[in-house]
Amino acid sequence: MKKSTLLLIIFLLLFSTFTLPSKAKATLNITSNKQEYNIGETVILKGNLTSDGNPISNALISLEIDDPKGQPFIIRTFPSGQEIPQNLPIEIANIITCDSSGNPKDTFKREDDMGLKITLKNNVNNAYNIIVTINMFYCNGVPFKAFIAYNGSIDGKQTITFTLWPIIIPSNAPQGTAILYACVFDKLPAEGGQVYSLEKNATFNILSPSQIKETLQVNNGNFNLTFPLTTIPIPLGNYSVYTAAYQSLTPDLPPIQITYSTCSFKVILIGDINNDGTVDGVDIAIVCRAYGSEPGDENWNPDADLNNDNIVDGIDVAIVCRAFGVTAITDP
């Protein structure tokens, strides 16, 4: 056989190998049901994880929402279905709320200091650099704190316990049973962080017990995250949502990222006409000065037309009055 013919055959074999249909890629979608939310409304995020149109129910999904200042607002990790992903190297063996000495304590008053005691177990021989994130929700499902509780390393087969103190219970915290979630990554999900553990939760009481409002629903590759926007001041502006999906592709390695998705939504404060972060007498005065006006009138102020119907009337006054006293955080 001629050398040129042999080379042609080899080329065709290689070409056919690299052009064979590949395994369907995973697709992760995440959307919000609205582009803008007023303070007091409920945010609904809907997502699904599929491969060639079929749901993936054996993956692990990480989700992070950052506020307009780029600070974590929500951080969660959850399975995409009933099949719990295996081969996660780190286990959150225990997490409790406690006092300053690390003794268990599950009831706190407003403005009390609260502690967390967390035990981590590395189930494999490899050492890892890790962060532990905490996400706290009031009894009504409102997220009120997300932060990194631990940033360090854990050796192979090592078990470590650490205590975090203090976490201040806000003075206007709703009474009831609050819940917190802990996750382990190598870095934050927004930075492409790798998931190292299943999420673990703990509950604690603020003055009196109450039913916990479920905020996360997962079913066969579909998931919904629902949470209200509290009247407790939060930043106004654009919130960024980051999600990623992980699967165990080999029995000896942690799950790897197979796909990711992002979306965003905006939080506004309707009635805050002068944009100072508070609906107060100044806003009422502005809408009253423009009362009865339409485009072209001398006292017309489009900012006072809160329902955008080209007339400043009683409806606009009512909008400001209903929001009177509501505050939010604006950029300095």
ABEGO torsion letter per residue (X at the ends): XBAAAAAAAAAAAAAAAAABBBBBBBBBBBBBABABBBBGBBBBBBBBBBBGGBBBAABBBBBBBBBAAGBBABBBBBBABABBBBGBABBBABBBBBBAAGBBBABBBBGBBBBBBBBBBBABABBBBBBBBBBBBBAAGBBABBBBABBBBBBBGBBBBBBBOBBBBBAABBBEBBBBBBBBBABBAAAGBBBABBBBBBBBBBGBBBBBBBABBBBGGBBBBBBBBBABBBBBEBBBBBBBBBBBABAABBBBBABBBBBBBBBBBBGBAAGAGBBBAAAAAAAAAABGBBBGBAABBAAABAAGAGBBBAAAAAAAAAABGBBBBBBX
